Amino acid sequence: MSAFTAKSAKAVPITPVAAEALKAWLAKQPARLKAWVAAGGFDASAGSVSLITGADGGLERVLLGLGKTTRAAKTMNDLVGGAAAEGALWRYAGLPARLPAGSYVIDAKLPAAEATMAALGWALGSYRYNRYKPAKPYGAKLVWPDKADRAYIERAAGAHALVRDLVTTPASDMGPEDLAAAARVVAKETGAKIRIVVGNDLLKQNYPAIHAVGRASASDRAPRLIDLTWGKPSAPKVTLIGKGVCFDTGGLDLKPSSGMQLMKKDMAGAAQALALGRMIMQAKLNVRLRVLLPAVENSVAGNAMRPLDVLHTRKGITVEVGNTDAEGRLILCDAIADAVAEKPEVMFDFATLTGAARVALGPELPALFCNDGALLGELMSAAAVQEDPLWPLPLWQGYRPLLASKVADINNISSGPFAGAITAALFLQEFVPSDIPWAHLDFIGWNGSSKPGRPEGGEAQGLRAVFALLEKRYG
């Protein structure tokens, strides 16, 4: 990876210092360095940096603040109890953008897990989106830390970059056909088989809800189902499903301009499922992988679905359209119905599904719904260890009556203003047999402002947590 370099005698040391250890560390340093640190106000707070110059005026050392040492989060209960939600990953992520060009080496013996997280943070902080505007790569290169898992870092950083690239790209260049082209590239790289069902063939092959949502878009941006398969047929079946609404106007229940502005990101679920699938294939996990990406534009035209239309679905459940802007669950339900026919051992779907999840948890905590206690526990542990947070919300059956319809089996929206993320998940659960372990991630897929290692734009959330679970099971 271009963010890294081989060992170099000229590499500038990066010295990580915890806040409570700063005084003791400074006591062992020469007076010149003590004075420099004091003059700069460096206090070793989390992510703080001090550039130390040598006698010749050149850069001699970089001090990186780790903040106060706190108990690392390993489970959901740790996070509830106030354990650190962020550690090595994001501490190192801000360095590539802040350091002058040159080679750097971490001047500490890090345990393997911490070395891997530090290097991954560096890799994520080195990302730049440059499709339409020149953006030179950062000139700071890190010597690969001892014990860091290079193969994992390259896979994970590549997965994040793929999600960021696809989601940040505007809908003019990232329609359903462009998303399909990205999937073809992944299939070619990994040797996966790919099947794409387009336009009216969706009706012929029984994906009526996907067709209904996407039929109003232009003929060259027709709806489609992207279907990748990989691995030995006899291996445990793992299925990933991603919401691929490449632009969402809201349909005839038109969004206001403020609500429509970022709707190029409404295909982040598909981008994440595709990137995670590539990561699984690159790691050669012992699975029979299937990735299903329903890709549409929710547009306005004379043939657009209307409020109170009744749609047929692949499973045979009829759905009353209470609101055309609740379209993501409609395309997902056909993909889920297809997926469960193969009885996967575990199934995940990823979707930028509801604003209600953001109201409840904010943009940094994806909402996690899960129908299996063991799977939920594994996911939450992985999320804490990977610094890739998730937060569980309940599949509360008491709210199922809110989806009742007088003319169809179910409505696509709740009859009231409450628990929108939960009722959306309950809608999807109607299409999942109870004996198939399933997790649904409702996330934003977007950084609204830049933070270390997380530039404004598209973002993967929960991807590394799910991969860690699958690697533990099938690696």
N, C-alpha and C positions, 0 to 999 in steps of 0.2 A: 504493500500500500504506500502511496506517495507521502502519507503523513509520518512515515517511519524511516529510519535509516539504520545501517549497521553500526557497530561500535566504532567510536572515533575518539582519538586522544584529545581532540579539540572540543569535544562536547562540553557544554556548560552544565554544571550540576544544578539540579532542581532539588532543594532541600525542603521536604514537607515538615511543618512544625505545628503541633497542637497548641492551642492558646495557653493551656496550663503549663506547658513545657517550655514556653518561649524564654522565660527568665533564666531557667537553668541552662538552656542552650546558649544564650547570649553570654552568660558568665564565662564560658569557655572560649569566647571569640576575642580577637584583638580589639583594641580600643577604637580603631578606625571603623570597623564594622559595626560596633555597638553604637557609635555616634551616628553613622549613616541610618541605621534602623530607627533610632530615636527621632532623628530629624524628619524621616519620612512618615512617622506615625504608624508604622507597621505593628499590628497587635495580634497577628495570626488568627484573626477572625476568618470564618469559613470563606474560602475563595479569594482572600486578600493576597496581594503579590508585592514583593519588594525586589527590585532589580539592583544588585550590588555591583558596583564598579570596582575594578582593580586599580593598582597604582598607575598603570599605563592608560587608564581611561576606558579600557574595554570592559565588557560584561564578564564578571567573575563568577557570579552565583545568582540564582533565583530562589527567593524564599516563598514558599506556598503555604498560606494559612489553612489549617484543617478545622479551625474552630474548636470548641470545647469537645473533648472526648466524651461521647455518650454511648450508652448501650445500643449496639446495632440491632436493627429490627430483623427478626427472623420469622415472626408470625404476625397475623392480624392483631392478636392481643398485645403484642409489643408496640404496635403503632398506636393502638388505643391508649396504651399506657404512657405514650410520649417518647418512645424510642426514636432515634434518628431516622428520618425518612430518606435522607440523602447522605451519601458517604463519598467514597473515593471517586465514583463515576463522575459526578458533576463538579467536584473540587478541581479535577484536572482538565475538565472540558473547556474551561475558559481560557486556558493558556495559549493555544495555537493563535488565537486572534490578538493576544496581548503581547506576545514576545517578538523580539526582532528575529529576522531570518538567521538561521544557523541550526546547529545540532545541540540537542539537550539530552541529559541522562538523569534519571531519578536517583538521587543520592541517598538511598535507603534500601535496606533489605526487606522487601515486601513479601508477605505470604502469597502463595499462588493466586488465591481468589482476589486479593486486593490488587495484585499486580495486573491481573486481567481486567478488573474494573477500571483501574487507572488508565491503562492503555486504550480501553474501549472509550472512555471519556475523552481522551485525546483525539481518537479517531472521529467521534461524533462532533467534537468541536472544530475539526478541520473541514467539515462539510461546507460547501458553498453552492448555491443554485445559480447557474450561469447560462441558462438556455437563451435568454433574450438580451442580457446585459453582461458585458465582460466582467468577470470576477476572478482575479488572479488567485491561484492557490496560496494559502498562507505559507510563508517561508520557513516557519519553525518546524523542525523535524525531531522526533523523539527516537532515541535509541531503544530498541525493543527491550522492555524490562525482563530481567531474568524471571523465569517461571510463568510468564504470561502465556496464555493459550492463544497463540497466534491464529490458528485456524478458526477458532470460535470468533475471535475479534473481527477477522476479515468477513466472516459470514454475517455476523450481527451488524457491523457497520454498513455492509453492502445492503442488508435488508432495510435498515433505516434510510439509507440514501435512495433506494428504489421507491419507498413510500413517499419520502419528501419530494422527489422529482415528479412522481405521477400526480400527487395531490396539489402541488404548487402550480403545475401547468394549467393555464386557463382552458376553459371548456372548448374554446375555438380549436384547440389542438389536442384536446383530450376528451373526445366523444366516445361513444360505445365502440366504434371501429378502432379508435386509437388504443383504447384499453385492451381490446382483443389483440392488437398488434404487439403490445407489451407482453401479453401472455404468450404469444407465439415465440417471442424472443426467449422467454424463460423456458418454454418447452424445448426449444432447440438447444439451449445451454445444458439442460439437465437430462435430456432424453425422454422427457414425459410425452405421453400421447395427448393430443388436444382435439377437441370436437367443439365446433361453434354452430349454434342453431340461430338463424337470423330471420327477422321479419315474420312473414306469414307462416314460415316453417315452424315457428313457435306454436301456432295453433294446431298444425298437423301433428306435432310431436307432444301435444298436451302440456303446454306451458301458458295457459290462457291469461293468468294474472300478469305475468311479465309482459305479454303482448299488449294487454289493455293499458298498462301504465305507459308504455313507450311508443304506442302506435301513432301518437300525434306529432312525433318528431319527424324531421325531413327524411326522405327515402334513403339518402346516403348516410343517415345517422340512425338507422333503424334499430329497434331493440334486439338484444341477442342474449343467449346464454352461453357462457364460456365454461368449458368443462375439461379440466386436466386430470389425468390419471398417471400414476407412477408407482413402481415397486412390484414386488412379487405378489401375484394374486392370493397366495396362501398366507401372506403376512397379515397381522392385525390391521383392520380397516380404521383409518383416521380420516375424517372429512372436515374440510374448512369451507366456510361459505362467507362471501363478502358482499355487502350492499354496494352496487355500482351505479348509483344515480349520478351520471356525469354532469348534469346540471338540473337544478330543481327550481322551476318557476313557482311551484305550488299547484300547477295545473289551473283549472277554472276557479278554484279557491286560491286566487293569485296572492302571492306574498307581496308585502310592501317592498319598496326598493331597498330599505335598510335590511330586511330579512333575506333578500335575494342576493345581496352583494357577494357573500362568500360561498354561494352554493356550488361553485366549482369543486369544493371540497367534499361534496356529498357522496363521492365515490371512494372516500378514504377506507371504508370497510373492505372494498374489493382490493384496493392497493395493498392493504395490510395482509389479507388472506393470501394474495399472490406472493408477496415478499416472504411471508412465513413459510409458505409452501416451498419456495426456492431454497430457503435456509434448511428446511427438513431434507430436501433432496440432496443438497450439497453435503450435508452431514451424513448422508446415507443411513438414516435411521431405518430400523427394521419394521417398516410399515407399508401397507397398501394405501397410498395417499390419493385422495380425491379433492380437488379444489373446484368449487362451483361459484361462478361470478355472474349473476344476472346484471346486465349492463343496459341502461336506458337513459333517455332524457325525459323528464316530466315536463312536457311542453303544452302550449295552448294552440289548439286548431279545431276545425269543425268536427273532427273525429275523436277529440279528446274524451276521456271518461268524464262523466258528469256526477255531481253530488246526487246521492240516492240511487245511482245505478247499482245493479246487483251483478257482481262478477262471479264467474265460475273459477275454481282453482284446480290444480292438478290432483289434489286429494279428494275432490268432490264436494268440499265444503263451500257453500255459497256465502259471499261477503257483500254486505251493503256498504257502499262508499259514503260514509258519513262526512268525509272530508278528503278531497283529492290531494291535499298536501300531506296526507299520511300514507304516502305511496311506497316508502321503503319496505314496510312490513308486507306489502302486497307482492313485491317481487321476491322477497325472501321466502315467503310461504311456499311458492312453487319450487324453489330450489331445495328447501328443506324436505318437502314431500318426495322429491326425487332422491335425495340423499338417504333418507331413512329406509327406503325400499331395499337397500343393500345391507341394512342392519350394521352400521359401523360400531366399532368398539367404543369410540368416543367421537363427539361432534362439537365443533365450535362455530359460532357465527359472529361476525364483526360488522358493526353498523353505526354510522352517525345517525342514530334513529330518532332521538327526542331532545327537545330543548328542556324538557322536564328533568332529565338526568343532570343537565348542567346547572339548573336552578338548585337542585338538591345537593350536588357534590362539587360544583365548580368545574373549571376546565382541566384541572390536573388529576382528577380522580375518575377514571372510567367506572361506570356502574356495571357490576357483574351480577348476572342472574344464573342460577345453576339448579338443576333438578336432582343432583346427586351429591350427597354429603361428603363422600370420600373425595370426589373430584374437586369440590369447593375447597376443602381443606388443603389439598395439594396445590391448588392454584394460588391460594392466599399465601402459603409459605413461599412458593416460588416468587411471587410478586414482591414480597418483602426482601428476600435475599438478593434479587436482581435489581433492586431499586427501580422497579417498574410497577408502580402502585395500581391496585384495583380495589374496589370497595363493594361488598355484597349488599344487594337489595333483595327483598323477598318476593317470591312468586306467590303473592298473597291471594289465595283463591276466593277470599271474601269480596274481592273487587271484580271477579269474573262477571257478575250480573251487569256491571256497567257497560259491557260490550254487547248486551242483548240487542237483537233486531226483531222487529215485528214481521219483516218480510223475508229475512234470510237467516242462515244459521248463526251469523255473527256480524257485528259491525266492525269497521276498521278503526273506529275511535270510541273513546269513552263518552258516556252521556253526561259527564260532569267535568269540572276543571281540575280535579285532584288526581294525584298518583299517575301522571301520564306515562312515566317510564315503566311503571309496574304493569299498567294495562297494556302497553305495547308489547312487553315481554309475555304477558298472558296470551295475547293474540298469537304470537309465534308458538307458544307452547301447545296450542291446539293442534299443531301439525307435527308434534314430536311425540312418539310413543313413550310411555313412562319407563320402559325398560332400556332406553338408549340414553346413556349419560351425555348431557348436553350443557354447554355453557354459552351464554349470550353476553357479548360485551357491547355496551352502548357508550360510545366515546366521541370526543369532539374532533380528533384528528387534525388539530390545528394549534399552532402557537400564536396567540394574539399579539405577543410582543417578544422580543429577543431576550433570552437568558443564556447563561454559559452553556454551550453545547446544544442549545435549542433555539435556532434562529427562527424569526417570524416566518410562518408558512406552514406547509403540511408537516404532520408528525405521526410517527408510529407510537401507539400506546397499548401496552399489554402484550405486545409481540414477543418480547424476550421472556416474559413470565410463562406464556404458553409454550414456547420452545423449550424452556428449562424443564417443564413438567414432562413434555413428550420425550426429551432426551433421557430423562431419568427413567422413564418407563421403557423406552424402545431403543436406547442408544447401544 
